Amino acid sequence: MAGGGRWTGVTVEGSAAVACAPVSLASPTSLAAIPSPSNAVWQLGPIPIRAYALCIIAGIAVACWVTERRLRQRGAAPGAVLDIAMWAVPAGIIGARIYHVITSPQQYFGTGGEPIKVFFIHEGGLGIWGAVAGGAVGAWIAARQLGIPLTVVADALAPGLPLAQAIGRLGNWFNNELYGARTDLPWGLEIHRMDGGQALRDEAGQPILEEGLYHPTFAYELLWNVGVAAMVYFLDRKLRLGRGRAFALYVMGYTAGRFWIEMMRTDEANTILGVRVNVWTAALVFLGALIYFLRVRGPREYLIPVGLPAVATTGPATSDVSQVDLSARGATTEPAVPEGYRVVSEEQFEHWRRTGEAPPEAATPVDRSSQPGTDQSDGESTTAVQPQGEPSEALAGKPAGSAGVPTDGEEDGSASDSPAGGTAAESAGARPVDRDS
């Protein structure tokens, strides 16, 4: 249903719509226009296939792919993002719906409202602010189970999330919604009068268009989000951001754009002091992210898996063929799953990746003094992050393995000087990862 739709010239009776007067298709001064789809729902037998849902799913898939690559470049085992998504995606959808209901309660609890429709997510009504908050809670739960700091997950997700949002905005295009005021610009958007995911049609069977053209604010936000993703990616490579600062950078970039784009929209929304609620939300969230970005300091965090069996290698380091002791892997072909991770510096991670030798528990300083679980000794620390419910002995007495950790990828393009065949990380069968995510 298009927000802020104008029904001039159309009489609606039940599900039927009768055109009462011809409707201008575009402003007479416009030389071009962006068309809109006249169909947002397709029936697969009794099952409706909604374009908006497909866009959301595609965005989630892209975000997971980007996050998986970046997590592996930081030392996480393959597939960790799927374990995180199992918690974060449902929690994000729930959070998005809760935010929408809280900020638009009259649709469900006001005069003529139907409270049961709170659960009708398929009819639309998701707020990105609630999605990020709910997804963060889900990701935190999953990260604790995996033994990965939430800040590592957040920084890995930072470029992928705005890409997911950009793809999701295409669903608003299919729905003919979230547009702005009238415009004569060449990129003005045509808007259909929609009902139930289908364009209403005139007596001749032609889709009925709203009069004039409109600012495609959903497209402005789509392009802005792509720019935010690029900004976060390149600044993260240059500045080596850690401790959640890459995610804070994404939040600042997104909210800065949402602030001015939200003020262009004409769909119905609740206001505070005459200003849309989402404008206030964008401003407050921007300030919170800015404060976090300026106050929090610390190097980028890398992970060394804990609790995996060491894999022996034989033969000279310069051998063209890796000689692996297959008996060390056991009879199973299942990928090894770490019991937890140790948080180390980039230098320690590179040394471990080249040699398979984990640093001692108290080694090169890593600024983690504000994080729980930090073992400090004479100002030097590394952090052992343990999955919830695992015995602490697993982190202290077992050698760090390397199965499933990338052997030749880093975002800054710096080459690893691993020998061609003999490191423990390579012998564990780790798949190579491209340098750029």
C-alpha positions as CSV (number, residue, x, y, z in Angstrom):
1,M,0.0,0.0,0.0
2,A,1.6,3.3,-1.0
3,G,2.1,5.7,1.8
4,G,0.5,9.1,1.4
5,G,-1.5,7.9,-1.7
6,R,-4.0,10.3,-3.3
7,W,-7.3,8.8,-4.4
8,T,-8.6,11.7,-6.5
9,G,-10.8,10.5,-9.3
10,V,-11.3,7.0,-8.0
11,T,-14.2,5.5,-6.1
12,V,-13.4,2.4,-4.0
13,E,-16.3,0.1,-3.1
14,G,-15.1,-3.1,-1.4
15,S,-12.3,-4.5,-3.6
16,A,-13.5,-2.8,-6.8
17,A,-12.2,0.5,-8.0
18,V,-13.9,2.5,-10.7
19,A,-12.1,5.4,-12.5
20,C,-14.3,8.5,-12.5
21,A,-12.0,10.8,-14.5
22,P,-8.9,10.5,-16.6
23,V,-5.6,10.7,-14.6
24,S,-2.5,12.5,-15.8
25,L,0.4,10.1,-16.1
26,A,3.1,12.7,-15.6
27,S,3.8,16.3,-15.2
28,P,3.7,18.0,-18.6
29,T,7.1,19.6,-18.0
30,S,8.8,16.3,-17.3
31,L,10.8,14.8,-20.1
32,A,11.5,11.4,-18.4
33,A,10.2,9.4,-15.5
34,I,11.1,6.3,-13.5
35,P,8.3,3.6,-13.9
36,S,7.1,1.6,-11.0
37,P,6.0,-2.1,-11.1
38,S,2.2,-2.6,-11.3
39,N,2.5,-6.0,-9.5
40,A,4.2,-6.7,-6.1
41,V,2.7,-10.1,-5.4
42,W,2.6,-13.3,-7.4
43,Q,0.5,-16.3,-6.6
44,L,2.2,-19.7,-6.6
45,G,-0.9,-21.8,-6.2
46,P,-2.3,-20.8,-2.8
47,I,1.0,-19.2,-1.7
48,P,1.6,-15.5,-2.3
49,I,5.1,-14.6,-3.3
50,R,5.8,-11.1,-2.3
51,A,8.5,-9.0,-4.0
52,Y,9.2,-7.2,-0.7
53,A,10.0,-10.5,1.1
54,L,12.2,-11.6,-1.8
55,C,14.2,-8.3,-1.5
56,I,14.6,-8.8,2.2
57,I,15.8,-12.3,1.8
58,A,18.3,-11.3,-0.9
59,G,19.6,-8.5,1.4
60,I,20.1,-10.9,4.3
61,A,22.0,-13.3,2.0
62,V,24.4,-10.6,0.8
63,A,25.0,-9.4,4.4
64,C,25.8,-13.0,5.5
65,W,28.2,-13.5,2.6
66,V,30.1,-10.3,3.3
67,T,30.1,-11.0,7.1
68,E,31.3,-14.6,6.6
69,R,34.3,-13.4,4.5
70,R,35.3,-10.7,7.0
71,L,34.9,-13.0,10.0
72,R,37.1,-15.6,8.4
73,Q,39.7,-13.0,7.6
74,R,39.8,-12.3,11.4
75,G,40.2,-15.9,12.3
76,A,36.6,-17.2,12.8
77,A,35.9,-20.8,11.6
78,P,33.9,-21.2,8.4
79,G,30.1,-21.1,8.8
80,A,30.1,-19.0,12.0
81,V,27.9,-16.4,10.3
82,L,25.2,-19.0,9.8
83,D,25.1,-19.7,13.6
84,I,24.9,-16.0,14.2
85,A,22.2,-15.4,11.6
86,M,20.0,-18.2,13.1
87,W,19.6,-15.9,16.2
88,A,20.1,-12.4,14.7
89,V,17.6,-12.6,11.8
90,P,14.5,-13.7,13.7
91,A,15.4,-11.3,16.6
92,G,15.8,-8.5,14.0
93,I,12.4,-9.2,12.5
94,I,10.8,-9.2,15.9
95,G,12.6,-6.0,16.9
96,A,11.6,-4.3,13.6
97,R,7.9,-5.2,14.2
98,I,8.0,-4.0,17.8
99,Y,9.5,-0.6,16.8
100,H,6.8,-0.2,14.1
101,V,4.0,-1.0,16.5
102,I,5.3,1.3,19.2
103,T,5.7,4.2,16.9
104,S,2.4,3.7,15.0
105,P,0.1,2.3,17.8
106,Q,-3.1,3.9,16.4
107,Q,-3.1,1.4,13.5
108,Y,-3.6,-1.5,15.9
109,F,-5.0,0.0,19.2
110,G,-6.7,3.2,18.1
111,T,-10.2,3.8,17.0
112,G,-11.1,1.1,14.4
113,G,-7.7,-0.6,15.0
114,E,-7.4,-4.4,15.1
115,P,-4.8,-5.6,17.7
116,I,-4.6,-9.0,16.1
117,K,-2.9,-7.3,13.1
118,V,0.1,-6.7,15.2
119,F,1.2,-10.2,14.1
120,F,0.3,-9.6,10.4
121,I,3.9,-8.9,9.3
122,H,3.1,-9.8,5.7
123,E,0.9,-6.7,5.5
124,G,4.0,-4.5,6.0
125,G,5.3,-2.5,8.9
126,L,9.0,-3.0,9.8
127,G,11.3,-0.4,11.3
128,I,15.0,-0.6,10.6
129,W,15.8,0.9,14.1
130,G,14.1,-2.0,15.8
131,A,15.7,-4.5,13.3
132,V,19.2,-3.4,14.2
133,A,18.5,-3.4,17.9
134,G,16.8,-6.8,17.9
135,G,19.4,-8.2,15.6
136,A,22.1,-7.0,17.9
137,V,20.5,-8.9,20.8
138,G,20.3,-12.1,18.7
139,A,23.9,-11.7,17.5
140,W,25.1,-11.2,21.1
141,I,23.4,-14.4,22.2
142,A,25.0,-16.3,19.3
143,A,28.4,-14.7,19.8
144,R,28.4,-15.8,23.4
145,Q,27.7,-19.3,22.4
146,L,30.5,-19.3,19.8
147,G,33.0,-17.5,22.0
148,I,33.4,-14.5,19.7
149,P,33.3,-11.0,21.0
150,L,30.3,-9.0,19.8
151,T,32.5,-6.2,18.6
152,V,34.2,-8.5,16.2
153,V,30.9,-9.6,14.8
154,A,29.7,-6.0,14.5
155,D,32.8,-4.8,12.7
156,A,32.6,-7.7,10.3
157,L,28.9,-6.9,9.6
158,A,29.4,-3.2,9.1
159,P,29.8,-3.0,5.3
160,G,27.3,-5.8,4.6
161,L,24.4,-4.3,6.6
162,P,23.9,-1.2,4.4
163,L,24.1,-3.3,1.3
164,A,21.3,-5.4,2.7
165,Q,19.3,-2.3,3.4
166,A,19.9,-1.1,-0.1
167,I,18.5,-4.3,-1.6
168,G,15.6,-4.2,0.8
169,R,14.6,-0.8,-0.4
170,L,13.8,-2.3,-3.8
171,G,10.8,-3.9,-2.1
172,N,9.4,-0.3,-1.6
173,W,9.7,0.3,-5.3
174,F,7.6,-2.8,-6.0
175,N,5.1,-1.8,-3.4
176,N,4.9,1.8,-4.8
177,E,5.5,3.3,-1.4
178,L,7.8,5.5,0.6
179,Y,8.0,8.2,-2.0
180,G,8.4,11.9,-1.5
181,A,6.7,15.1,-2.7
182,R,5.8,16.0,-6.3
183,T,8.7,16.8,-8.6
184,D,9.4,17.8,-12.2
185,L,12.9,16.4,-12.2
186,P,13.8,13.9,-14.9
187,W,14.1,11.1,-12.3
188,G,10.6,11.6,-11.0
189,L,8.8,8.4,-10.0
190,E,5.5,7.2,-11.4
191,I,3.3,5.8,-8.6
192,H,0.5,3.3,-9.2
193,R,-2.6,3.2,-7.0
194,M,-2.2,-0.2,-5.3
195,D,-4.6,-2.5,-3.5
196,G,-3.4,-5.9,-2.1
197,G,-0.1,-5.8,-4.0
198,Q,-1.8,-5.1,-7.4
199,A,-2.3,-1.9,-9.3
200,L,-5.9,-0.8,-9.6
201,R,-7.0,-0.6,-13.2
202,D,-9.4,1.6,-15.2
203,E,-12.2,0.5,-17.4
204,A,-9.8,-0.2,-20.3
205,G,-7.7,-2.5,-18.0
206,Q,-4.8,-0.1,-17.8
207,P,-3.0,0.5,-14.4
208,I,-4.1,3.7,-12.8
209,L,-1.3,6.2,-12.0
210,E,-1.3,9.0,-9.4
211,E,-1.2,12.4,-11.0
212,G,2.3,13.7,-11.6
213,L,5.7,12.4,-10.6
214,Y,7.3,12.0,-7.1
215,H,10.7,12.0,-5.5
216,P,11.9,8.4,-5.3
217,T,13.1,8.7,-1.7
218,F,13.5,4.9,-1.5
219,A,16.0,5.1,-4.3
220,Y,17.9,8.0,-2.6
221,E,18.3,5.9,0.4
222,L,19.3,2.9,-1.7
223,L,22.1,4.8,-3.3
224,W,23.1,6.4,0.0
225,N,23.4,3.0,1.6
226,V,25.7,1.7,-1.2
227,G,27.9,4.8,-0.6
228,V,27.9,4.1,3.2
229,A,29.0,0.5,2.6
230,A,31.9,1.7,0.4
231,M,32.9,4.3,2.9
232,V,33.0,1.8,5.8
233,Y,34.9,-0.7,3.8
234,F,37.7,1.6,2.6
235,L,38.0,3.5,5.9
236,D,38.2,0.3,7.8
237,R,41.0,-0.9,5.5
238,K,42.9,2.3,5.9
239,L,42.4,3.0,9.6
240,R,42.3,-0.7,10.8
241,L,39.2,0.0,13.0
242,G,38.4,-2.3,15.9
243,R,36.4,-2.5,19.1
244,G,33.1,-1.9,17.2
245,R,34.2,1.4,15.6
246,A,33.6,0.2,12.1
247,F,30.0,-0.5,13.0
248,A,29.7,2.9,14.7
249,L,30.9,4.4,11.5
250,Y,28.2,2.6,9.6
251,V,25.6,3.9,12.0
252,M,26.8,7.5,11.7
253,G,26.8,7.2,7.9
254,Y,23.3,5.6,7.7
255,T,21.6,8.0,10.1
256,A,23.1,11.1,8.5
257,G,21.4,10.1,5.2
258,R,18.2,8.9,6.8
259,F,17.8,12.2,8.6
260,W,17.4,14.3,5.4
261,I,15.7,11.5,3.3
262,E,13.1,11.0,6.0
263,M,12.2,14.7,5.9
264,M,11.4,14.3,2.2
265,R,8.9,11.5,2.6
266,T,5.2,12.2,2.5
267,D,3.7,9.0,3.8
268,E,1.8,9.2,7.0
269,A,3.9,9.1,10.2
270,N,3.6,10.2,13.8
271,T,5.4,13.4,14.8
272,I,7.0,15.0,17.8
273,L,6.9,18.8,17.8
274,G,5.9,18.6,14.2
275,V,8.9,16.5,13.2
276,R,8.6,12.9,12.1
277,V,9.6,10.3,14.8
278,N,12.2,8.7,12.6
279,V,13.9,12.0,12.1
280,W,14.3,12.3,15.9
281,T,15.5,8.7,16.1
282,A,18.1,9.3,13.4
283,A,19.5,12.3,15.2
284,L,19.7,10.6,18.6
285,V,21.2,7.4,17.2
286,F,23.8,9.4,15.2
287,L,24.9,11.2,18.4
288,G,25.2,7.9,20.3
289,A,27.3,6.4,17.5
290,L,29.5,9.5,17.3
291,I,30.2,9.4,21.0
292,Y,31.1,5.8,20.9
293,F,33.4,6.3,17.9
294,L,35.3,9.1,19.6
295,R,35.5,7.6,23.1
296,V,36.4,4.0,22.3
297,R,39.9,3.1,21.3
298,G,41.8,0.0,20.6
299,P,43.3,-2.1,17.8
300,R,41.5,-4.4,15.5
301,E,40.7,-7.7,17.2
302,Y,41.7,-11.1,15.7
303,L,40.8,-14.6,16.8
304,I,42.7,-17.8,17.4
305,P,40.6,-20.9,17.9
306,V,40.9,-22.8,21.1
307,G,40.3,-26.5,21.7
308,L,41.2,-27.8,18.3
309,P,43.7,-30.7,18.0
310,A,47.1,-29.7,16.7
311,V,48.0,-31.0,13.3
312,A,51.5,-32.2,12.8
313,T,53.5,-31.5,9.6
314,T,56.6,-33.1,8.3
315,G,59.1,-32.3,5.6
316,P,61.0,-29.1,4.9
317,A,59.1,-25.8,5.0
318,T,60.0,-25.2,1.3
319,S,58.4,-28.4,0.1
320,D,56.0,-28.0,-2.8
321,V,53.7,-30.6,-1.2
322,S,52.2,-30.3,2.3
323,Q,52.9,-33.5,4.2
324,V,50.0,-33.9,6.6
325,D,49.6,-36.5,9.4
326,L,46.1,-37.6,8.4
327,S,45.8,-39.7,11.6
328,A,45.7,-36.5,13.6
329,R,42.4,-35.7,12.1
330,G,40.7,-38.8,13.3
331,A,38.3,-40.9,11.3
332,T,35.6,-38.3,11.0
333,T,35.3,-35.9,8.1
334,E,33.2,-33.4,10.1
335,P,34.8,-29.9,10.3
336,A,36.4,-29.2,13.6
337,V,34.5,-26.6,15.7
338,P,36.5,-24.5,18.1
339,E,35.6,-24.6,21.8
340,G,36.2,-20.8,21.9
341,Y,38.6,-18.2,20.7
342,R,41.4,-16.1,22.0
343,V,41.5,-12.4,21.1
344,V,45.0,-11.4,19.9
345,S,46.6,-8.6,18.1
346,E,47.1,-8.5,14.3
347,E,50.9,-9.2,14.7
348,Q,50.1,-12.3,16.9
349,F,47.5,-13.5,14.4
350,E,49.9,-13.2,11.5
351,H,52.6,-15.1,13.3
352,W,50.1,-17.8,14.2
353,R,48.9,-18.0,10.7
354,R,52.4,-18.4,9.3
355,T,53.7,-20.8,11.9
356,G,50.8,-22.4,13.7
357,E,52.3,-21.3,17.0
358,A,49.8,-19.5,19.3
359,P,51.2,-16.8,21.5
360,P,51.5,-17.4,25.2
361,E,48.7,-16.4,27.4
362,A,50.5,-13.2,28.4
363,A,52.2,-11.8,25.3
364,T,52.2,-8.7,23.2
365,P,49.9,-6.2,24.7
366,V,46.3,-6.0,23.4
367,D,44.2,-3.1,24.6
368,R,41.3,-5.1,26.0
369,S,41.3,-3.8,29.6
370,S,37.7,-2.8,29.4
371,Q,36.5,-6.2,28.2
372,P,35.4,-9.0,30.5
373,G,37.6,-12.0,30.6
374,T,40.9,-10.2,30.1
375,D,43.9,-11.8,31.7
376,Q,46.2,-8.9,32.6
377,S,49.8,-9.5,33.7
378,D,52.2,-6.6,34.0
379,G,50.2,-4.6,31.5
380,E,50.2,-7.4,28.9
381,S,47.2,-9.3,28.0
382,T,45.4,-11.6,25.5
383,T,41.8,-12.4,26.0
384,A,40.3,-15.9,26.0
385,V,36.7,-15.8,25.0
386,Q,34.9,-18.9,26.1
387,P,31.5,-20.1,24.8
388,Q,28.8,-20.0,27.4
389,G,28.7,-23.2,29.4
390,E,32.2,-24.5,28.5
391,P,34.7,-25.4,31.2
392,S,37.5,-22.8,31.7
393,E,40.1,-25.5,31.5
394,A,39.5,-25.9,27.8
395,L,41.0,-22.4,27.2
396,A,44.1,-22.8,29.2
397,G,45.5,-26.3,28.5
398,K,44.7,-27.1,24.9
399,P,46.8,-26.2,21.9
400,A,45.3,-23.7,19.4
401,G,44.4,-25.4,16.2
402,S,43.8,-23.8,12.9
403,A,41.2,-25.8,11.1
404,G,38.9,-23.6,9.0
405,V,40.9,-20.4,9.4
406,P,42.0,-18.6,6.2
407,T,45.6,-18.8,5.3
408,D,46.1,-16.0,2.7
409,G,43.6,-13.3,3.0
410,E,43.5,-9.9,4.6
411,E,41.6,-6.8,3.8
412,D,44.5,-4.5,3.4
413,G,46.0,-6.6,0.7
414,S,49.2,-7.3,2.7
415,A,50.7,-10.6,1.5
416,S,51.2,-13.4,4.0
417,D,54.7,-14.8,3.7
418,S,53.6,-18.4,4.5
419,P,55.8,-21.0,2.9
420,A,54.2,-23.0,0.1
421,G,53.5,-26.1,2.0
422,G,54.0,-26.6,5.7
423,T,52.2,-24.4,8.1
424,A,49.8,-25.9,10.6
425,A,47.1,-23.6,9.3
426,E,47.5,-24.8,5.8
427,S,47.7,-28.4,6.8
428,A,44.4,-28.2,8.5
429,G,42.7,-27.9,5.2
430,A,41.7,-24.2,5.6
431,R,40.3,-22.7,2.4
432,P,42.0,-19.6,1.1
433,V,40.1,-16.4,1.3
434,D,40.3,-13.5,-1.2
435,R,42.1,-10.5,0.2
436,D,39.2,-8.0,-0.3
437,S,35.7,-8.5,1.0
